[in-house]
Amino acid sequence: MRLADKLNILLVGSGGREHALAVRIAASPLTARLVAAPGNAGIAEVAECVAIPADDVSRLVDLAVAEKIDFVVVGPEVALVAGLADRLAEKAITAFGPSAAAAALEGSKAYMKDIVAKYGIPTAAYRRFTDGKAAKAYVAQQGAPIVIKADGLAAGKGVTVAQTIEEANTAIDEALVGGRFGAAGEEIVVEEFMTGEEASYFALVDGETVVPLGAAQDHKAVGDGDTGPNTGGMGAYSPAPVITADLEKQILDDIIRPLANAMVAEGRPYRGVIFAGLMIADSKARLIEINVRFGDPECQVLMARLESDPVDLMLATAQGRLGSQPPARWRDVAALTVVLCAEGYPGTPKTGTEIKGIAEAGKTEGVTVLHAGTKRDAGGRLLASGGRVLNVVATGRDVAEAQVRAYRAVDRIDWPEGFCRHDIGWRAIARETVA
């Protein structure tokens, strides 16, 4: 890599997370040129988009070589689990994101639980199974509610929180007998049901050095009041008031740093961002899951608050230089994002519908509109091309002000076939009101 010159950067992915990263990467003084694969209609405004999907590792490597890319920022987990960082390293191209061996923390829930148990990191009790009868016997012994997880990547649909033994047995059969998740469900994890409040914590790791990035909370349920089926995320906010200073110290001391050290001890040193899904109860955090990339939509609110240059931080992570970096700097604001979805989501979304009013919405104070599932037709019209389509990101003095600004902008978007939740941020606002 050229150290003194500006960098040609390739961004892999096409969602709102990647648009948030693209905006910041394009604005970085370290960036000479930004290429995105495959990108979306919003990313195309700040980058050159190439129609290569994020899971086509061979073509992505060929693209990086052909375009003389110096640095690759990998958005989605599928590319990392498939070994994109490793393949790029073979071509002497630096990537932000862990090796396939380290990405197994997300690629295999069973592997992640085994590592966590081996090194004493607080999490739910669990067992792993490939035999349905044995899994059902364990469920009968443990009782319900109980959690059934497909071992591998299942596009966010591999987890069942079973309220009854019958529901758990159905989930076991779907994975191990019916093949609902294909190879990802050939093994399952049966896990203790944890109660409390969920939160997400992020940190950069370059092996053993950890740089905290702080907390966010998202809203998974599709409907107001946390009703309806779970989704990839209907909105998020940061910071998360549930994560106090004392709790953050416990998260770093008991979960993040021990996990980074464990991966070194296992011969799989981790370089990238660690996204820990946590359950908070009795002022303590336990680990639900590890993700090996930025969250979506959490990345959108983190990028809205981050004052430091993310390219500088990600490059230092990839090159193992975090120990010599100053701490990440943050704007003294709260950020909140509302996700606009296509009618039918999280089932089969209605695509091809026209979206208007984006420019008007973006004029709202403190607001940026990011694209996720969008494309432009031959006439330049903006169309929905996926389930989660837009992110309206707002900043404010607190979450309450950011929420007001976000929904003010949402009201300016003309998209009859779109919908959103109307209560994003309610937990944080309740805490702010009490305070």
matplotlib code that plots the C-alpha trace (Angstrom):
import matplotlib.pyplot as plt

x = [0.0, 1.1, 1.6, 2.2, -0.4, -4.1, -5.8, -8.0, -10.7, -13.2, -16.4, -18.2, -22.0, -25.2, -27.2, -27.8, -24.7, -22.6, -24.1, -23.3, -19.7, -19.5, -20.4, -17.7, -15.1, -15.7, -15.2, -11.9, -8.7, -7.1, -9.4, -8.3, -11.1, -14.0, -15.4, -18.4, -19.6, -22.5, -23.6, -27.1, -28.6, -27.4, -23.9, -23.7, -23.7, -20.4, -18.7, -18.3, -20.6, -19.8, -22.5, -20.7, -22.6, -21.0, -20.8, -18.9, -15.5, -13.5, -14.9, -14.4, -10.8, -10.4, -12.0, -9.7, -6.7, -7.9, -8.8, -5.5, -7.3, -5.2, -7.7, -11.0, -13.7, -16.0, -19.6, -21.5, -20.6, -21.2, -18.1, -15.9, -17.1, -16.4, -12.8, -12.7, -10.1, -7.9, -8.1, -7.3, -4.2, -2.9, -2.9, -1.2, -4.4, -5.3, -8.8, -10.9, -12.5, -11.4, -10.0, -12.4, -11.0, -11.8, -15.1, -16.3, -17.4, -20.4, -20.4, -20.9, -22.9, -21.7, -18.1, -18.7, -20.5, -17.6, -15.0, -17.0, -17.5, -13.9, -12.6, -15.3, -17.0, -20.5, -23.3, -26.4, -26.1, -26.3, -25.9, -25.2, -27.0, -27.1, -29.7, -33.3, -34.3, -31.4, -32.2, -35.9, -34.9, -32.8, -35.6, -38.0, -35.5, -34.9, -38.4, -39.6, -39.1, -35.9, -33.9, -33.2, -30.5, -29.3, -25.5, -24.6, -25.6, -29.3, -30.0, -31.2, -34.0, -32.2, -33.2, -36.5, -37.4, -39.8, -42.4, -43.5, -41.8, -44.0, -42.7, -39.1, -39.7, -41.1, -38.0, -35.7, -37.6, -37.5, -33.7, -32.5, -35.2, -36.9, -33.7, -35.2, -31.8, -29.9, -26.3, -26.6, -29.1, -27.4, -26.3, -28.3, -27.6, -30.2, -29.8, -31.1, -33.6, -32.2, -34.3, -33.4, -32.8, -30.8, -28.1, -25.2, -21.6, -18.9, -15.1, -12.2, -9.7, -6.4, -5.4, -5.1, -5.6, -9.1, -10.5, -14.0, -16.7, -19.5, -23.1, -26.3, -29.8, -31.9, -35.5, -36.0, -39.8, -41.6, -44.4, -44.9, -44.6, -42.2, -45.0, -45.0, -42.2, -38.5, -36.7, -33.2, -33.8, -36.4, -34.4, -31.6, -30.1, -26.8, -25.6, -27.6, -28.5, -28.8, -25.0, -23.6, -19.9, -19.7, -21.5, -19.2, -16.2, -17.7, -18.4, -14.8, -13.2, -15.4, -16.4, -14.6, -10.9, -11.1, -12.6, -9.8, -7.2, -9.0, -8.8, -5.1, -4.7, -6.7, -4.4, -7.2, -6.3, -9.2, -8.8, -11.9, -14.9, -16.5, -20.2, -21.4, -25.1, -25.7, -28.5, -28.5, -30.0, -29.1, -26.6, -24.5, -24.1, -24.1, -23.2, -26.0, -24.0, -20.9, -21.1, -18.0, -19.0, -20.8, -24.5, -27.3, -28.9, -26.5, -23.6, -25.7, -26.0, -22.4, -21.1, -23.4, -21.7, -18.1, -15.9, -12.7, -11.9, -13.3, -10.8, -7.9, -9.4, -10.2, -6.8, -5.0, -7.1, -6.3, -2.6, -2.3, -1.6, -4.4, -2.0, -0.5, -3.8, -5.5, -8.9, -11.8, -13.4, -17.2, -19.6, -21.5, -24.9, -27.3, -28.2, -31.3, -32.3, -35.8, -35.8, -38.4, -39.5, -41.4, -44.9, -44.8, -41.6, -40.3, -42.2, -42.1, -41.6, -43.3, -40.5, -40.3, -42.4, -41.3, -39.9, -40.1, -39.2, -35.8, -34.2, -36.9, -36.5, -32.7, -33.3, -34.6, -32.2, -29.8, -31.0, -29.3, -31.3, -29.3, -30.2, -30.5, -32.7, -32.8, -32.1, -32.7, -34.5, -33.5, -35.4, -33.6, -36.6, -35.7, -37.3, -37.5, -35.5, -35.6, -37.3, -35.4, -35.2, -34.2, -32.7, -33.6, -30.8, -31.1, -28.9, -29.9, -29.0, -30.6, -32.5, -35.8, -34.7, -33.2, -36.5, -38.5, -36.2, -36.2, -40.0, -40.3, -38.1, -40.0, -43.2, -41.6, -40.9, -43.6, -43.7, -47.3, -46.0, -43.5, -43.9, -41.9, -42.3, -43.3, -41.7, -38.0, -36.0, -38.8, -36.6, -33.9, -36.5, -38.2, -34.8, -34.1, -37.5, -36.8, -33.3]
y = [0.0, 3.5, 5.2, 8.8, 9.1, 9.2, 5.8, 4.2, 2.6, -0.2, -0.4, -3.7, -3.7, -2.1, -1.2, 1.8, 0.9, 1.1, 4.4, 5.8, 4.6, 5.8, 9.4, 9.5, 7.7, 10.0, 13.1, 11.8, 13.6, 10.1, 9.1, 9.6, 7.5, 5.5, 2.5, 0.6, -2.9, -3.2, 0.1, 1.6, 4.8, 6.9, 5.5, 6.2, 9.9, 9.7, 6.6, 4.7, 1.7, -1.7, -4.4, -7.1, -8.7, -8.7, -12.5, -12.9, -13.0, -13.9, -11.1, -8.6, -9.6, -9.2, -5.8, -4.7, -5.7, -4.2, -0.9, -0.7, -0.6, 0.2, -0.4, -2.4, -1.7, -4.7, -4.0, -7.3, -10.4, -12.8, -11.6, -11.9, -15.4, -16.4, -15.2, -12.0, -10.5, -13.5, -13.5, -9.8, -10.4, -12.9, -10.0, -7.7, -5.6, -4.4, -5.0, -3.7, -6.9, -10.1, -13.2, -16.1, -17.9, -15.0, -14.2, -17.7, -15.7, -14.7, -17.5, -20.2, -19.5, -22.9, -21.8, -18.5, -20.1, -22.6, -19.8, -17.7, -20.7, -21.7, -18.3, -17.6, -14.7, -14.2, -15.5, -17.8, -21.5, -23.6, -26.9, -27.7, -30.4, -32.1, -34.7, -33.6, -36.2, -35.2, -31.5, -32.1, -34.1, -31.2, -28.7, -30.9, -30.9, -27.1, -26.0, -22.8, -20.1, -21.2, -20.0, -22.1, -20.9, -22.1, -22.4, -20.6, -17.4, -17.4, -13.8, -12.8, -15.5, -18.3, -17.5, -18.6, -17.4, -20.3, -19.5, -23.1, -26.5, -27.2, -24.1, -25.1, -28.6, -27.1, -24.9, -27.9, -29.9, -27.0, -26.7, -30.3, -32.2, -29.8, -28.0, -24.6, -22.9, -25.3, -25.9, -23.1, -25.2, -28.6, -27.8, -25.8, -24.1, -24.4, -21.6, -20.3, -17.5, -14.3, -11.5, -7.8, -5.0, -5.5, -3.2, -3.2, -2.3, -1.6, -1.6, -1.7, -4.5, -5.0, -8.2, -7.3, -3.6, -2.4, 1.0, 1.5, 3.0, 3.0, 1.8, 1.9, 0.4, -0.8, -1.7, -5.2, -5.6, -4.3, -2.5, 0.3, -0.8, -3.6, -5.6, -8.0, -10.1, -9.3, -7.5, -6.5, -3.3, -0.6, 2.1, 2.9, 5.5, 6.3, 6.8, 4.3, 5.6, 2.0, 1.7, 3.7, 4.3, 1.5, -0.9, 0.1, -0.8, -4.2, -4.8, -4.0, -5.8, -9.0, -9.3, -7.3, -7.5, -11.1, -12.1, -10.3, -12.0, -15.4, -15.1, -14.4, -17.4, -19.5, -18.5, -16.5, -12.9, -10.6, -7.4, -5.3, -4.1, -6.2, -5.7, -7.4, -8.0, -7.8, -8.5, -6.0, -7.1, -6.2, -3.6, -6.4, -7.4, -10.9, -11.7, -12.7, -12.8, -11.5, -9.8, -9.2, -6.0, -2.8, -3.1, -1.9, 0.5, 1.1, 2.1, 5.0, 6.6, 5.9, 7.6, 10.6, 11.0, 10.1, 13.2, 11.2, 10.2, 6.7, 5.9, 6.7, 4.5, 1.6, 1.7, 1.7, -1.3, -3.2, -2.4, -3.2, 0.4, 1.1, 1.2, 4.4, 6.0, 8.7, 7.7, 8.1, 11.6, 12.1, 14.9, 16.0, 15.0, 12.1, 10.5, 8.6, 6.8, 5.8, 3.0, 3.3, 0.0, -1.2, -2.5, -6.2, -6.2, -8.3, -10.7, -10.1, -6.4, -4.5, -3.2, -0.9, 1.8, 5.4, 7.5, 11.3, 14.1, 13.0, 16.3, 18.1, 15.8, 16.3, 20.0, 19.4, 20.7, 18.0, 15.4, 13.2, 10.7, 7.5, 4.9, 1.1, -0.7, 1.8, 2.0, 4.5, 3.6, 4.7, 7.9, 8.8, 8.0, 6.7, 3.3, 0.9, -2.3, -4.0, -4.4, -1.8, 1.1, 4.4, 5.6, 9.1, 10.0, 12.9, 14.5, 16.6, 17.7, 14.5, 11.5, 13.4, 16.3, 13.9, 12.0, 15.1, 16.1, 12.6, 12.3, 15.8, 14.7, 11.4, 13.4, 15.2, 12.0, 11.1, 7.3, 5.9, 2.3, 2.9, 2.6, 3.0, 2.7, 5.9, 5.3, 4.9, 6.0, 5.5, 3.8, 6.5, 9.3, 7.7, 7.7, 11.3, 12.4, 10.7, 12.2]
z = [0.0, -0.7, 2.7, 1.6, -1.1, -1.1, -1.4, -4.0, -1.8, -2.6, -0.5, -0.6, 0.0, -1.0, 2.1, 4.4, 6.4, 3.2, 2.2, 5.7, 5.3, 1.6, 2.6, 5.2, 3.1, 0.1, 2.4, 3.9, 3.0, 2.7, -0.2, -3.8, -5.4, -4.1, -5.9, -4.6, -5.4, -5.9, -4.2, -4.6, -6.0, -3.0, -3.0, -6.7, -5.9, -4.1, -5.6, -8.9, -8.6, -10.2, -10.3, -8.5, -5.5, -2.1, -2.0, -5.3, -3.7, -6.9, -8.9, -6.1, -5.8, -9.6, -9.4, -6.7, -8.7, -12.0, -10.4, -8.4, -5.1, -2.1, 0.7, 0.8, 3.4, 3.7, 4.8, 5.0, 6.9, 4.0, 2.2, 5.3, 6.2, 2.6, 3.0, 1.1, 3.4, 3.0, -0.8, -0.9, 1.4, -1.1, -3.6, -1.1, -0.8, 2.7, 3.9, 6.9, 8.2, 9.8, 8.2, 7.5, 10.5, 12.8, 11.0, 12.3, 15.3, 13.3, 10.6, 13.2, 16.4, 17.8, 17.4, 19.0, 22.0, 22.4, 22.4, 24.9, 27.2, 27.0, 28.1, 30.7, 28.9, 30.4, 28.1, 28.1, 28.8, 25.7, 23.9, 20.3, 18.3, 14.9, 16.1, 16.4, 19.0, 21.3, 20.8, 21.7, 24.8, 26.0, 25.4, 27.4, 30.2, 30.1, 29.5, 27.7, 26.8, 25.0, 22.0, 18.9, 16.5, 13.2, 13.4, 10.2, 8.3, 7.6, 6.5, 9.9, 9.9, 11.8, 15.4, 17.0, 20.5, 21.4, 24.0, 24.2, 23.9, 20.9, 19.2, 20.0, 18.6, 15.4, 15.0, 15.5, 12.9, 10.4, 10.7, 11.1, 9.3, 6.8, 5.8, 6.0, 6.3, 4.1, 5.2, 7.8, 9.7, 9.7, 13.2, 15.8, 19.1, 21.8, 24.3, 27.6, 27.2, 28.7, 30.0, 30.2, 27.7, 24.5, 23.4, 20.9, 21.7, 19.1, 19.3, 16.8, 17.4, 15.6, 17.4, 21.1, 21.0, 21.6, 20.7, 22.1, 19.7, 22.2, 22.2, 20.2, 20.4, 17.5, 17.1, 15.6, 15.6, 12.6, 14.4, 16.9, 20.5, 19.5, 17.9, 15.0, 13.5, 13.8, 11.0, 10.1, 12.0, 11.8, 13.4, 15.9, 18.2, 19.8, 22.4, 24.4, 27.9, 29.2, 28.8, 31.8, 32.3, 34.9, 32.5, 29.6, 31.7, 32.5, 28.8, 27.9, 30.8, 30.8, 27.1, 24.4, 25.6, 26.8, 23.4, 21.5, 23.6, 23.1, 19.4, 19.6, 21.8, 19.3, 16.5, 14.8, 15.7, 15.0, 13.0, 12.3, 14.2, 16.8, 17.2, 20.4, 20.9, 24.7, 27.2, 30.1, 33.4, 37.0, 35.8, 34.1, 30.4, 29.0, 25.4, 23.0, 19.8, 18.0, 14.6, 12.6, 10.9, 11.7, 12.4, 10.1, 11.1, 14.0, 11.7, 10.4, 13.8, 14.8, 11.6, 12.3, 15.7, 14.8, 14.6, 13.8, 10.2, 9.9, 7.1, 9.4, 12.1, 9.8, 8.1, 11.5, 12.5, 9.3, 9.7, 13.4, 14.4, 16.9, 19.8, 18.4, 17.5, 19.7, 21.0, 18.7, 18.9, 19.0, 18.3, 21.4, 19.9, 19.8, 16.6, 15.5, 12.3, 11.1, 8.5, 5.7, 4.3, 1.3, 1.7, 2.5, 4.4, 6.3, 4.0, 0.2, -0.3, -3.1, -5.3, -8.3, -6.7, -7.1, -4.3, -4.3, -1.9, -0.8, -1.5, 0.5, 3.4, 3.4, 3.9, 7.4, 10.1, 11.3, 8.8, 6.2, 4.0, 3.3, 0.7, 1.3, -1.2, -4.1, -7.8, -10.6, -13.8, -17.3, -16.8, -13.6, -11.3, -7.8, -7.2, -4.3, -4.9, -1.6, 1.8, 3.9, 1.4, 3.1, 6.4, 7.7, 10.0, 12.4, 15.1, 18.0, 21.5, 22.8, 21.4, 21.8, 19.6, 17.0, 16.9, 16.2, 13.4, 11.9, 11.7, 10.4, 7.5, 7.1, 6.6, 3.6, 1.7, -0.9, -1.1, -0.6, -0.8, 2.1, 5.8, 9.1, 12.8, 14.6, 18.0, 17.3, 20.3, 22.9, 25.5, 25.4, 25.5, 28.5, 30.3, 29.2, 30.6, 34.0, 34.1]

ax = plt.figure().add_subplot(projection="3d")
ax.plot(x, y, z, "-o")
ax.set_aspect("equal")
plt.show()
